[in-house]
């Protein structure tokens, strides 16, 4: 472990928090302090590791489990643990990364000393009262920055971490330092405006205060903003996404000299990337406000949209949403029935036989059809269970901190309480048998099922029947809220209307899970299950696996993701693993790339040698001749026409076959004599 008292460690650089730069060649990450330590002492608990070329800071590669060669004085290793560690070895060495732990192994007989920059993560909690004035001052104090902010703000290694916020009881008085910044927003005393503005203010380093109508002051120049709330929240989300993406494009184009995902800043803004790199945030944001209004086609949709109740307790969510640069909106939706959801997914579906279901269905007054804005990931932090969005909570996010991965082979428990559903058990075993330890339990009684939650399995899958009272067992229904202990981070309840039991598992300590909104047809349940575990085994996080699998079934929209979907089960680099969707419209194709992960801004190097932004991208209007060139440079699974493929190339081959078949059929119809 690294500590000040460890033998052989001497402080090489004492610096102020979040301000200092490393003196190592090519390294200028902001660190709080720097130490020199022996490589033998560098063994730390780690949940993510990155490899960076010192000569090109944009060349980030997310390290998977295993051994990776590190070139001395040419590469750095970034380790995410309790703090963020920037390790610069002077000699060639090997990074050994296993679940929960990383260490460096010297290759030769050279110096065993390594330089370690340490970026402390806040351990304190900022307290605030529930009154509107206190909440405004609290958010403003966390956001406001007086110093110059360059486009490097878009890089997650350079963004400051934020402390948690704790909401105090009513009547409690808390003093927050008056924030000062060159960019200052004035908003109506309404939490809807404050929460929508918080992520943008944090990224800009801007202060937030109370005013009559929305406005922004940039170095004294006051600019009016949209007054109506719905227009205002759209403006805030759009400016956050486009300002962030423009900064990413500026730093990427100025370093390797390439465009980022087709964003031509010179054409859009009239400034070269090198000029933008020299501008401070006030000048850039003023430029972005003027020039990016009509440049929507050049930018992706926001990577994450969060729907948050405008109440004081939601302030505890803000540090997470500000760190992840999520667009924040007020939730709106309407109750929806099972028939409504089915009609959304299968408007022209005709069942050939009576479907077999997995239990009853609730009247489901709590299932909502939400009003959603365009985004790659939709997070619902409000009441009800949303269709097409993940149901999350501050509790689920905090639960993720308690479940560290430390097993080389995760342990999976499959509970099958209905003999006809053993087929599902066999399907999961085939998908996971090489990468997990699997135990199948059949016909568990209520007491045994509840006890299983305490045994610490990494994955708990239930295949059976359920009702509102709980999961069906031979001796009754197991209500999961009665479990004395829950040590299961991820669950999949593949039975009818299981969302109530799923939310109770989150309340009991789970990080995330998959449940259902209504009745589940056996065939659809197998389709979603097969697609989900196939993607999970490939290395994708839960959220990405869920989004892909639900498109493999005609009733996939009846599945609900609950909790923190960025949880990863099988692969350390899942947060940087691209997932593609290929769509055909006549003779043209669209290729969309989705990248999971909460902290955006990295340019990820892939195994195929190309680099892609972790915000994803979309290529539209592709001809058949364009596809082979594009797919040969991409790794990751691809979804095409409701089927999953292990590579983009395989999906492209299927798409081209469909195109040839379509052309042949049209020719045959044309040649048919009248």
C-alpha positions in Angstrom: 0.0 0.0 0.0 1.1 3.6 -0.5 1.3 5.7 2.7 3.4 8.5 4.1 4.9 6.1 6.7 5.9 3.4 4.2 9.6 2.7 4.1 11.4 4.1 1.1 8.9 6.9 0.3 10.1 10.5 0.2 7.9 13.4 -0.6 9.2 14.8 -4.0 6.6 17.5 -4.5 4.2 19.2 -2.1 1.5 21.0 -4.0 -1.9 22.7 -3.5 -5.0 20.6 -4.1 -6.3 20.4 -7.7 -3.7 23.0 -8.9 -0.3 21.5 -9.3 1.2 19.8 -12.3 3.6 16.9 -12.4 7.2 17.6 -13.4 7.5 14.3 -15.2 8.2 14.6 -18.9 4.9 14.6 -20.8 2.9 14.3 -17.6 0.8 17.3 -16.4 -2.0 15.7 -14.6 -3.3 17.7 -11.7 -2.2 16.1 -8.4 -2.3 17.0 -4.7 1.1 15.5 -3.9 3.8 13.4 -5.4 5.8 10.6 -3.8 8.7 8.3 -4.8 8.2 4.7 -3.8 9.6 1.3 -4.5 7.8 -0.7 -7.1 7.6 -3.6 -4.7 5.4 -1.5 -2.3 3.0 -0.5 -5.0 0.1 -2.9 -4.5 -3.2 -1.3 -4.2 -6.9 -2.0 -4.3 -8.2 -0.9 -7.7 -11.4 -1.0 -9.6 -10.2 0.5 -12.9 -6.8 0.9 -14.6 -5.8 3.0 -17.6 -2.5 3.1 -19.7 -1.5 6.5 -21.1 1.3 7.4 -23.5 3.3 10.3 -22.0 3.9 11.9 -25.4 0.2 11.8 -26.3 -2.2 12.2 -23.3 -5.1 11.4 -25.6 -3.9 7.9 -26.1 -5.8 6.3 -23.2 -6.3 2.5 -23.1 -8.6 0.9 -20.6 -6.8 -2.1 -19.1 -8.6 -5.3 -18.7 -7.8 -8.0 -16.2 -4.4 -9.7 -16.9 -0.8 -8.5 -17.5 0.1 -5.4 -19.6 3.6 -4.3 -20.6 4.4 -0.8 -19.5 7.3 1.1 -21.2 9.5 3.0 -18.7 9.4 6.9 -19.1 7.1 6.5 -22.1 3.9 5.3 -20.5 2.0 6.1 -17.3 -0.6 4.0 -15.4 -3.7 5.6 -13.9 -5.2 3.6 -11.1 -8.7 4.3 -9.7 -8.8 3.3 -6.1 -9.8 5.3 -3.0 -7.7 8.1 -4.6 -6.6 8.5 -8.2 -2.9 7.4 -8.7 -0.7 8.5 -11.6 2.2 6.1 -11.7 5.2 6.8 -13.9 7.8 4.0 -13.9 11.4 4.8 -14.9 12.0 1.3 -16.3 10.0 -1.2 -18.3 7.6 -3.2 -16.0 4.5 -5.3 -16.1 1.1 -4.2 -14.8 -0.8 -7.1 -13.2 -4.4 -6.3 -12.9 -6.8 -8.7 -11.1 -10.3 -8.1 -9.7 -9.9 -5.5 -7.0 -6.1 -5.4 -7.0 -3.2 -4.0 -9.2 0.6 -4.3 -8.8 3.6 -3.5 -10.9 6.4 -6.0 -11.6 9.8 -4.9 -12.6 11.1 -6.5 -15.9 14.8 -5.8 -15.7 17.5 -5.0 -13.2 17.1 -1.2 -13.3 15.8 1.2 -10.7 12.8 -0.1 -8.8 11.7 3.5 -7.9 8.5 4.8 -9.4 7.0 8.3 -9.3 3.4 8.3 -8.0 1.1 11.4 -8.3 -1.8 11.3 -5.9 -5.1 13.0 -6.5 -7.1 12.9 -3.3 -10.8 12.2 -3.5 -12.9 14.2 -1.1 -13.8 12.4 2.1 -15.7 15.2 3.6 -19.5 15.9 3.2 -20.9 19.3 2.6 -24.0 20.0 4.7 -26.9 22.2 3.7 -30.3 23.2 5.0 -33.4 22.4 3.0 -34.4 26.0 2.3 -34.0 27.3 -1.3 -31.5 30.0 -0.5 -29.2 27.4 1.3 -29.5 25.0 -1.6 -28.5 27.7 -4.1 -25.5 28.7 -2.0 -24.4 25.1 -1.6 -24.5 24.3 -5.3 -22.8 27.6 -6.2 -20.0 27.0 -3.7 -19.2 23.6 -5.2 -19.3 24.9 -8.8 -17.6 28.3 -8.8 -14.0 28.5 -9.9 -12.0 31.7 -10.2 -9.0 30.2 -12.1 -8.7 29.9 -15.8 -10.4 26.8 -17.2 -9.1 25.3 -20.5 -10.7 22.6 -22.7 -8.8 20.1 -20.6 -11.7 20.4 -18.2 -13.4 17.9 -20.6 -10.9 15.2 -19.7 -12.1 13.2 -16.6 -8.5 13.0 -15.3 -8.5 16.8 -15.0 -12.0 17.5 -13.6 -12.1 18.0 -9.8 -14.0 15.5 -7.8 -16.8 16.7 -5.6 -17.8 15.9 -2.0 -21.1 14.4 -1.1 -23.9 16.7 0.0 -25.9 16.0 3.2 -29.3 17.5 3.7 -29.9 18.7 7.3 -33.3 19.0 9.0 -35.5 22.1 8.5 -34.5 25.0 10.6 -30.8 24.2 10.5 -28.6 27.1 9.5 -25.5 26.5 7.4 -23.1 29.2 6.1 -21.6 28.7 2.7 -18.9 31.0 1.3 -20.1 33.4 -1.2 -19.0 32.1 -4.6 -17.3 34.3 -7.2 -16.7 33.4 -10.8 -16.3 35.3 -14.2 -19.5 33.4 -15.2 -22.5 33.9 -13.0 -26.0 32.6 -13.5 -29.1 34.2 -12.0 -32.2 31.9 -11.8 -35.7 32.1 -10.3 -35.9 30.7 -6.7 -37.1 27.4 -8.1 -35.3 24.1 -7.6 -36.2 23.0 -11.1 -34.0 25.7 -12.5 -31.2 25.1 -10.0 -31.0 21.4 -10.6 -31.2 21.8 -14.4 -28.3 24.3 -14.3 -26.1 22.5 -11.7 -24.1 20.2 -14.1 -23.6 23.1 -16.6 -22.5 25.4 -13.8 -20.1 22.8 -12.5 -18.5 22.3 -15.9 -18.2 26.0 -16.6 -16.9 26.8 -13.0 -19.8 29.3 -12.7 -21.6 30.6 -9.7 -25.4 30.4 -9.3 -27.6 32.9 -7.6 -31.2 33.9 -7.3 -32.8 36.4 -9.7 -36.1 37.4 -11.1 -35.6 35.7 -14.6 -32.9 33.4 -15.9 -29.8 35.2 -17.1 -26.0 34.8 -17.3 -23.3 37.4 -16.6 -20.1 36.8 -18.5 -17.5 39.2 -17.3 -20.2 41.7 -16.6 -22.2 41.3 -19.8 -25.7 40.1 -19.0 -27.4 37.8 -21.4 -31.1 36.7 -21.0 -31.8 33.0 -21.1 -35.1 31.2 -21.9 -37.6 32.1 -19.2 -40.1 29.2 -19.5 -38.9 26.2 -17.5 -39.2 23.6 -20.3 -37.4 25.8 -22.7 -34.8 26.5 -20.1 -34.0 22.9 -19.2 -33.7 22.0 -22.9 -31.3 24.9 -23.3 -29.2 23.9 -20.3 -28.9 20.3 -21.4 -28.0 21.2 -24.9 -25.4 23.7 -23.9 -23.8 21.3 -21.4 -23.5 18.6 -24.0 -22.3 20.8 -26.9 -19.8 22.8 -24.8 -18.4 19.6 -23.4 -18.1 17.9 -26.8 -16.6 21.0 -28.4 -13.9 21.1 -25.7 -13.2 17.4 -26.2 -12.9 18.0 -30.0 -10.6 21.0 -29.4 -8.1 19.2 -27.2 -8.2 16.1 -29.4 -7.7 18.0 -32.6 -4.9 20.2 -31.2 -2.9 17.2 -29.8 -3.0 14.4 -32.4 -4.2 16.7 -35.2 -7.4 14.7 -36.0 -11.1 15.5 -35.9 -13.2 14.0 -33.1 -16.1 12.1 -34.5 -16.4 14.4 -37.5 -16.7 17.7 -35.5 -15.0 20.4 -37.6 -14.6 23.2 -35.1 -13.0 25.5 -37.7 -16.1 25.3 -39.8 -18.6 25.5 -36.9 -17.0 28.1 -34.7 -14.6 30.0 -37.0 -11.6 29.2 -34.7 -8.9 26.6 -35.0 -8.6 24.1 -32.1 -5.3 25.6 -31.1 -7.0 29.0 -30.6 -9.7 27.4 -28.5 -7.1 25.8 -26.3 -5.8 29.2 -25.4 -9.2 30.7 -24.5 -10.5 30.8 -21.0 -14.0 29.4 -20.2 -15.8 32.8 -20.3 -14.6 33.5 -23.9 -15.3 29.9 -25.1 -18.8 29.7 -23.5 -19.7 33.1 -25.0 -18.6 31.8 -28.4 -20.4 28.4 -27.9 -23.7 30.3 -27.0 -23.5 32.2 -30.2 -22.3 29.5 -32.7 -23.6 26.2 -31.4 -27.3 26.9 -31.5 -27.6 25.6 -35.1 -24.9 23.0 -35.1 -27.0 20.2 -33.7 -26.1 17.7 -36.4 -22.4 17.9 -35.7 -22.9 16.8 -32.1 -24.2 13.6 -30.4 -27.2 13.7 -28.1 -26.3 14.1 -24.4 -24.7 10.9 -23.1 -27.0 10.8 -20.0 -30.3 12.4 -19.1 -31.4 12.3 -15.5 -35.0 13.1 -14.4 -35.0 14.4 -10.9 -37.8 15.6 -8.6 -37.4 19.3 -7.7 -37.4 18.7 -4.0 -34.7 19.5 -1.4 -33.8 15.8 -0.8 -32.7 15.5 -4.5 -29.7 17.8 -3.7 -27.9 14.7 -2.5 -27.9 13.4 -6.1 -26.3 16.5 -7.5 -22.6 15.7 -6.9 -23.0 12.5 -8.9 -24.9 14.1 -11.7 -22.5 17.1 -11.8 -19.5 14.7 -11.9 -21.0 12.7 -14.7 -22.1 15.8 -16.7 -25.6 14.5 -16.9 -28.4 16.7 -18.4 -31.0 17.2 -15.6 -34.7 17.5 -16.3 -37.9 17.6 -14.2 -39.8 14.3 -14.5 -43.1 14.1 -16.4 -45.0 11.1 -17.4 -48.4 9.5 -17.5 -49.7 6.1 -16.2 -49.6 3.3 -18.7 -51.2 -0.1 -18.9 -49.8 -3.5 -19.9 -51.7 -3.3 -23.2 -50.2 0.2 -23.9 -46.6 -1.1 -23.4 -47.2 -4.2 -25.5 -48.7 -2.1 -28.4 -45.6 0.2 -28.3 -43.3 -2.8 -28.9 -45.4 -5.1 -31.1 -47.9 -3.0 -33.1 -48.1 -5.7 -35.8 -47.3 -8.7 -33.6 -49.5 -11.7 -34.1 -49.1 -14.6 -31.7 -49.3 -18.0 -33.3 -50.4 -19.8 -30.1 -51.5 -19.0 -26.6 -48.4 -17.7 -24.7 -47.2 -19.2 -21.5 -46.7 -16.6 -18.8 -44.8 -16.6 -15.5 -47.4 -15.4 -13.1 -50.1 -12.7 -12.7 -49.8 -9.0 -13.3 -50.6 -6.1 -11.1 -52.9 -3.3 -12.1 -49.6 -1.4 -12.3 -50.7 2.1 -11.3 -47.1 2.9 -10.8 -45.9 2.1 -14.3 -45.3 5.3 -16.3 -44.7 6.3 -19.8 -42.2 9.1 -19.2 -41.6 12.2 -21.3 -38.0 11.7 -22.3 -35.4 13.9 -24.1 -32.9 12.5 -26.5 -30.0 10.8 -24.7 -28.0 7.6 -24.9 -28.8 6.6 -21.3 -32.0 7.6 -19.4 -32.0 7.7 -15.6 -35.2 8.1 -13.7 -34.8 9.5 -10.1 -38.5 9.9 -9.3 -41.6 8.0 -8.4 -43.1 5.2 -10.5 -41.5 2.7 -12.7 -40.7 4.1 -16.2 -40.8 2.5 -19.6 -37.6 3.1 -21.6 -35.6 4.5 -18.6 -33.6 3.0 -15.8 -35.1 3.4 -12.3 -32.3 4.7 -10.1 -31.9 6.2 -6.7 -29.3 7.8 -4.4 -29.4 4.6 -2.4 -28.4 2.4 -5.4 -25.4 4.8 -6.1 -24.2 4.5 -2.6 -24.7 0.7 -2.5 -22.1 0.5 -5.4 -19.4 1.9 -3.1 -19.8 -1.1 -0.8 -19.5 -3.9 -3.3 -15.9 -4.2 -4.4 -15.0 -6.9 -6.9 -12.3 -9.3 -5.6 -13.0 -12.6 -7.3 -11.3 -13.8 -10.5 -14.4 -15.8 -11.4 -17.6 -14.3 -10.2 -20.1 -16.6 -8.4 -23.5 -17.0 -10.0 -26.6 -18.5 -8.3 -29.5 -19.6 -10.5 -32.8 -20.3 -8.6 -35.2 -22.3 -10.7 -38.4 -23.1 -8.9 -40.3 -24.3 -11.9 -39.2 -27.5 -13.8 -40.4 -26.2 -17.2 -37.9 -23.3 -16.8 -34.8 -25.5 -16.5 -34.1 -24.6 -20.1 -33.3 -21.0 -19.0 -30.9 -22.4 -16.4 -29.0 -24.4 -19.1 -28.9 -21.3 -21.4 -27.2 -19.2 -18.7 -24.8 -22.0 -17.9 -23.7 -22.2 -21.5 -23.1 -18.4 -21.6 -21.1 -18.2 -18.4 -19.6 -21.6 -17.7 -16.0 -20.5 -18.7 -15.9 -17.3 -16.8 -18.0 -17.9 -13.7 -18.6 -20.4 -10.9 -22.3 -21.4 -11.3 -24.6 -23.0 -8.8 -28.1 -24.0 -9.6 -30.7 -24.4 -6.8 -34.2 -25.8 -7.5 -37.4 -25.7 -5.6 -36.2 -23.5 -2.8 -38.6 -22.7 0.0 -39.2 -19.2 1.2 -36.7 -19.3 4.1 -33.9 -20.9 1.9 -34.5 -18.4 -0.9 -34.2 -15.4 1.5 -31.1 -16.9 3.1 -29.4 -17.2 -0.4 -29.3 -13.4 -0.5 -26.9 -13.3 2.4 -24.3 -15.7 0.8 -22.5 -13.1 -1.3 -23.2 -14.3 -4.8 -22.1 -11.8 -7.5 -25.2 -12.6 -9.6 -28.6 -14.0 -8.5 -30.9 -15.1 -11.2 -34.5 -16.2 -10.5 -36.5 -18.1 -13.1 -40.0 -18.9 -11.9 -43.4 -17.4 -11.1 -44.2 -14.3 -9.0 -47.1 -12.3 -7.7 -47.4 -9.1 -5.7 -46.7 -11.0 -2.5 -43.3 -12.2 -3.7 -41.4 -14.9 -5.6 -43.2 -18.2 -5.8 -41.8 -21.1 -3.7 -43.2 -24.6 -2.9 -44.3 -23.3 0.5 -45.6 -19.8 -0.4 -44.3 -16.5 -1.7 -40.9 -15.1 -0.6 -41.2 -11.4 0.1 -37.6 -10.1 -0.5 -38.1 -7.2 1.9 -38.1 -9.7 4.7 -34.5 -10.8 4.0 -32.3 -10.2 7.1 -29.2 -9.6 5.0 -28.6 -8.9 1.3 -25.1 -9.3 -0.1 -26.0 -9.7 -3.8 -24.8 -6.7 -6.0 -26.7 -7.8 -9.1 -30.0 -9.7 -9.6 -32.2 -10.7 -12.5 -35.8 -11.5 -11.6 -37.1 -13.1 -14.8 -40.7 -13.5 -13.7 -44.0 -11.5 -14.1 -44.3 -8.1 -12.5 -41.1 -8.5 -10.5 -40.3 -4.8 -10.3 -41.7 -4.4 -6.8 -39.4 -7.2 -5.4 -36.5 -5.7 -7.4 -36.9 -2.3 -5.8 -36.9 -4.0 -2.4 -33.6 -5.6 -3.1 -32.1 -2.2 -3.9 -33.5 -0.9 -0.6 -31.8 -3.9 1.0 -28.3 -3.1 -0.5 -28.1 -4.4 -4.1 -26.4 -2.2 -6.7 -28.6 -2.9 -9.7 -30.8 -5.5 -11.3 -33.3 -6.4 -14.1 -37.0 -6.9 -13.4 -40.2 -6.9 -15.3 -43.2 -4.5 -15.4 -45.9 -6.9 -16.4 -46.5 -10.5 -17.5 -43.6 -12.2 -19.2 -44.1 -14.7 -22.0 -41.7 -17.7 -21.8 -40.3 -17.2 -25.3 -39.7 -13.5 -24.8 -38.1 -14.2 -21.4 -35.6 -16.6 -23.0 -34.8 -14.1 -25.8 -34.0 -11.3 -23.3 -32.1 -13.6 -21.0 -30.0 -15.1 -23.8 -29.1 -11.7 -25.2 -28.4 -10.1 -21.8 -26.0 -12.8 -20.5 -24.3 -13.0 -23.9 -23.4 -9.3 -23.7 -22.6 -9.5 -20.0 -20.1 -12.4 -20.7 -18.6 -10.4 -23.5 -17.6 -7.8 -20.9 -20.3 -5.1 -21.1 -21.7 -3.4 -17.9 -25.3 -4.1 -16.9 -26.8 -1.0 -18.5 -25.3 -1.7 -21.9 -26.2 -5.4 -21.7 -29.8 -4.5 -20.8 -30.2 -1.9 -23.6 -28.9 -4.4 -26.2 -30.9 -7.5 -24.9 -34.3 -5.7 -24.7 -34.1 -5.1 -28.5 -33.7 -8.9 -29.1 -37.3 -9.5 -28.1 -40.7 -8.2 -29.3 -41.6 -7.4 -25.7 -38.3 -6.2 -24.5 -39.7 -2.8 -23.4 -41.5 -4.7 -20.5 -38.1 -5.2 -18.8 -36.9 -2.6 -16.3 -33.4 -1.8 -15.2 -33.2 -0.8 -11.5 -30.3 0.9 -9.8 -26.8 1.8 -11.0 -26.4 0.3 -14.4 -22.7 1.1 -14.7 -22.0 -1.9 -12.4 -19.6 -4.3 -14.1 -19.6 -8.1 -13.4 -17.1 -9.7 -15.7 -14.6 -7.3 -17.3 -12.6 -4.3 -16.0 -12.7 -2.6 -19.4 -16.4 -2.9 -19.8 -16.9 0.8 -19.3 -14.8 1.5 -22.4 -16.1 -1.3 -24.6 -18.0 0.0 -27.6 -21.4 -1.4 -28.5 -22.8 -0.8 -32.0 -26.2 -0.7 -33.7 -26.5 -1.1 -37.4 -29.7 0.0 -39.2 -30.6 -0.2 -42.8 -33.0 2.2 -44.5 -33.4 1.1 -48.1 -29.9 1.2 -49.6 -28.4 3.4 -46.9 -27.0 2.4 -43.5 -26.6 4.1 -40.1 -24.0 2.9 -37.6 -24.3 4.1 -34.0 -21.7 3.5 -31.3 -22.7 3.5 -27.6 -20.1 3.7 -24.9 -21.1 3.1 -21.3 -19.6 4.7 -18.2 -20.5 7.7 -16.0 -17.5 9.9 -16.2 -17.1 11.0 -19.9 -14.3 12.7 -21.8 -11.8 10.0 -22.6 -10.6 9.2 -26.1 -10.4 5.4 -25.9 -7.8 3.4 -27.9 -9.4 0.1 -29.1 -7.8 -3.2 -29.9 -8.2 -2.5 -33.6 -5.9 0.5 -33.3 -8.5 3.2 -33.8 -9.5 5.8 -31.2 -13.1 6.6 -30.4 -14.7 9.1 -28.0 -16.4 7.6 -24.9 -19.4 9.8 -25.7 -20.0 7.5 -28.7 -20.8 8.6 -32.3 -23.2 8.1 -35.2 -22.3 7.6 -38.9 -25.4 8.2 -41.1 -26.0 7.8 -44.8 -23.4 5.1 -45.4 -23.4 3.3 -48.7 -22.8 -0.5 -48.9 -19.3 0.2 -50.1 -18.5 2.3 -47.0 -19.3 -0.5 -44.5 -16.3 -2.8 -44.9 -13.9 0.1 -44.4 -15.7 1.2 -41.3 -16.2 -2.2 -39.7 -12.7 -3.4 -40.1 -11.5 -0.8 -37.6 -14.0 -1.5 -34.9 -14.2 -4.1 -32.1 -17.3 -4.8 -29.9 -20.7 -6.5 -30.4 -23.2 -5.2 -32.9 -27.0 -5.3 -33.0 -28.7 -5.5 -36.4 -32.3 -6.3 -37.1 -33.0 -7.6 -33.6 -30.0 -10.0 -33.6 -26.7 -9.7 -31.7 -23.4 -10.3 -33.5 -20.0 -10.8 -31.9 -18.5 -8.2 -34.3 -19.4 -5.3 -36.5 -18.1 -7.2 -39.5 -20.5 -10.1 -38.9 -23.4 -7.7 -38.6 -22.3 -5.9 -41.8 -22.2 -9.3 -43.7 -25.7 -10.0 -42.6 -26.9 -6.5 -43.6 -25.3 -6.7 -47.0 -26.9 -10.1 -47.6 -30.3 -8.6 -46.8 -29.5 -5.7 -49.2 -28.6 -8.2 -52.0 -31.8 -10.2 -51.3 -33.9 -7.0 -51.4 -32.3 -6.0 -54.8 -32.9 -9.5 -56.2 -36.5 -9.5 -55.2 -37.2 -6.1 -56.7 -35.6 -7.2 -60.0 -37.7 -10.3 -60.0 -40.9 -8.3 -59.5 -39.8 -5.9 -62.3 -39.2 -8.8 -64.7 -42.5 -10.6 -64.1 -44.6 -10.4 -67.3 -48.0 -8.7 -67.0 
